């Protein structure tokens, strides 16, 4: 069991999740403000206290006993009745290893509570990464959209001069006016999405942030995002696997605890004070007694039998869940890994496309000025150029989030 606890320690202090550049400034405050995190931290403290409490089974107990009673036996000249009062010390010597088993179960509960806390932190960090990625993307798209609008305005002025000179019809003006309207619609939609992105931070923190707080946020470099990804190793350091494995171990310990009820228990007790009922002075403490008691369970009303059967079924269930979780982890991980590979390829293709669409745009603009190309050709080339620029950051956002999802598995 020490091995499992050590591995969990390593998990907590060596795990470093992938994230956007500058995201760390938001992470610490998120954990401090999130009520789910606070609740899970309290749960960890509670399980730790319960683990410490389980050690009390190894220590002797001391009780003060007092009351009124009577003793009657054939060899007594008269019935003994009256008050009793004494101190009793008791220590368990053997209980079928039940105390050790319960102690190990409590330690496993403590480990599971830490894993649940770490799982929630990863979940929140992914949620924060998604919200921050949306914010970075929208800011990038707004810059590109403003550039596209200015370019369209310049083209519109160029078309107006050609119309005025009689080199083309008024349809050119209308073509660029329509494109301006389309860009304005896109900008309005982006503004709405920008407000929604801010609300995601309100949900996470309970407060909103000014746009200036996001100035240092950037997508990771493509070199960082596309680093080689190894195959998932389902072992003790994998969060979900470790949790399910601990659940299975706990089920086995629960069965051992129930089996301990079949075994004899041995107790040592010592009493001092007024042990025999008497109506004499209540302050007379002149008796003592010690005993070593062996208790052998004979019949429990089938309680132990049915509990053992239930525990065996729980072990089988935990084993099936563990196998199922391994299959799910492998499947989801490979889906994400393939998605990452595909996104990396798409990014490379789009980078080449940016170069070619820029060349195409420059050539189309030059031919439009010479009268070879018309306004629909120029609008199409302009739209293609800026759409490709926007696609670059959309792919970076998808790469960023997918990478964090992959990192969450380790």
Residue pairs with C-beta under 8 A, 6 or more apart in sequence:
1 104
1 107
1 108
3 236
4 108
4 111
4 236
4 242
4 246
4 249
5 107
5 111
7 236
7 237
7 242
8 111
8 114
8 115
8 242
10 237
11 118
11 237
11 239
11 242
12 114
12 118
15 118
15 410
17 122
17 125
17 404
17 407
17 408
18 220
18 224
18 400
18 403
18 404
18 406
18 407
19 27
19 125
19 129
19 220
19 404
20 129
20 132
20 133
20 136
20 217
20 218
20 219
20 220
20 400
21 216
21 217
21 218
21 219
21 220
22 216
22 217
22 218
23 128
23 129
23 132
23 217
25 216
26 128
26 132
27 125
27 128
29 205
30 124
30 125
30 128
30 204
30 205
31 37
31 121
31 124
33 205
33 206
34 124
34 204
36 120
36 124
37 117
37 120
37 121
37 124
40 113
40 116
40 117
40 120
41 117
43 113
43 116
43 117
44 110
44 113
44 114
44 117
46 113
47 106
47 109
47 110
47 112
47 113
48 110
50 106
50 109
50 110
51 103
51 106
51 107
51 109
51 110
53 106
54 99
54 102
54 103
54 106
54 107
55 103
57 92
57 99
57 102
57 103
58 99
59 91
60 89
60 90
60 91
61 89
61 90
61 91
62 87
62 88
62 89
63 87
63 88
63 89
63 90
64 85
64 86
64 87
64 88
65 84
65 85
65 86
65 87
65 88
65 271
66 83
66 84
66 85
66 86
67 83
67 84
67 85
68 81
68 82
68 83
68 84
68 277
69 81
69 82
69 84
69 277
70 79
70 80
70 81
70 82
70 277
71 79
71 80
71 81
71 276
71 277
72 79
72 80
80 276
80 277
80 278
81 277
81 279
82 277
82 278
82 279
82 280
83 274
83 277
83 278
83 279
83 282
84 273
84 274
84 275
84 276
84 277
84 278
85 273
85 274
85 282
85 285
86 271
86 272
86 273
86 274
86 275
86 285
86 287
87 271
87 272
87 273
88 269
88 270
88 271
89 269
89 270
89 271
90 267
90 268
90 269
90 270
91 267
91 268
91 269
92 99
92 265
92 266
92 267
92 268
93 266
93 267
93 268
93 292
94 264
94 265
94 266
95 260
95 263
95 265
95 266
96 259
96 260
96 261
96 262
96 263
96 264
96 265
97 256
97 260
97 263
98 257
98 260
98 261
101 253
101 256
101 257
101 260
102 257
104 253
105 250
105 253
105 254
105 257
108 246
108 249
108 250
108 253
109 250
111 246
112 243
112 246
112 247
112 250
115 239
115 242
115 243
115 246
116 243
118 239
119 239
119 240
119 243
122 239
122 408
124 204
125 404
126 401
126 404
126 405
126 408
127 200
127 204
128 204
129 400
129 401
129 404
130 200
130 401
131 197
131 200
131 201
131 204
132 214
132 217
133 219
133 397
133 400
133 401
134 193
134 197
134 200
134 397
135 194
135 197
135 198
135 201
135 214
135 217
136 214
136 217
136 218
136 219
136 393
136 397
137 393
137 394
137 396
137 397
138 190
138 193
138 194
138 197
139 211
139 214
140 390
140 393
141 190
141 390
141 393
142 187
142 190
142 194
144 386
144 389
144 390
144 393
145 183
145 186
145 187
145 190
145 386
147 386
148 183
148 382
148 386
149 180
149 183
149 184
149 187
151 382
151 386
152 176
152 179
152 180
152 183
152 382
153 180
155 176
155 378
155 379
155 382
156 173
156 176
156 177
156 180
158 368
158 369
159 168
159 172
159 173
159 175
159 176
159 375
160 173
162 168
162 172
163 169
163 170
163 172
163 173
167 371
168 371
168 374
168 375
171 375
172 374
172 375
175 375
175 376
175 379
176 375
176 379
179 379
179 382
179 383
198 208
198 209
199 208
201 207
201 208
201 209
202 208
219 225
219 393
219 396
219 397
219 399
219 400
220 400
220 403
222 347
222 396
222 399
225 344
225 396
225 399
225 400
225 403
226 340
226 344
226 347
226 399
229 337
229 340
229 406
232 238
232 329
232 330
232 333
232 334
232 409
232 410
234 241
234 326
234 329
234 330
235 241
236 242
236 245
237 410
238 329
238 409
238 410
239 408
239 409
240 325
240 329
240 409
241 322
241 325
241 326
241 329
244 318
244 321
244 322
244 325
245 322
247 318
247 321
247 322
248 315
248 318
248 319
248 321
248 322
251 311
251 314
251 315
251 317
251 318
252 315
254 311
254 314
255 308
255 311
255 312
255 314
255 315
258 304
258 307
258 308
258 311
259 308
261 297
261 300
261 304
262 297
262 304
263 297
264 294
264 295
264 296
264 297
265 294
265 295
266 292
266 293
266 294
266 295
267 292
267 293
267 295
268 290
268 291
268 292
268 293
269 290
269 291
269 293
270 288
270 289
270 290
270 291
271 287
271 288
271 289
271 290
272 285
272 287
272 288
272 289
273 285
273 287
273 288
274 282
274 284
274 285
274 286
274 287
275 287
275 288
275 289
276 287
278 284
297 304
329 409
332 409
333 406
333 409
336 402
336 405
336 406
336 409
337 406
339 402
340 399
340 402
340 403
340 406
343 395
343 398
343 399
343 402
344 399
346 395
347 392
347 395
347 396
347 399
350 388
350 391
350 392
350 395
351 392
353 388
354 385
354 388
354 389
354 392
357 381
357 384
357 385
357 388
358 385
360 381
360 384
360 385
361 381
361 382
361 384
361 385
364 373
364 377
364 378
364 381
365 378
365 381
367 373
367 377
368 374
368 375
368 377
368 378
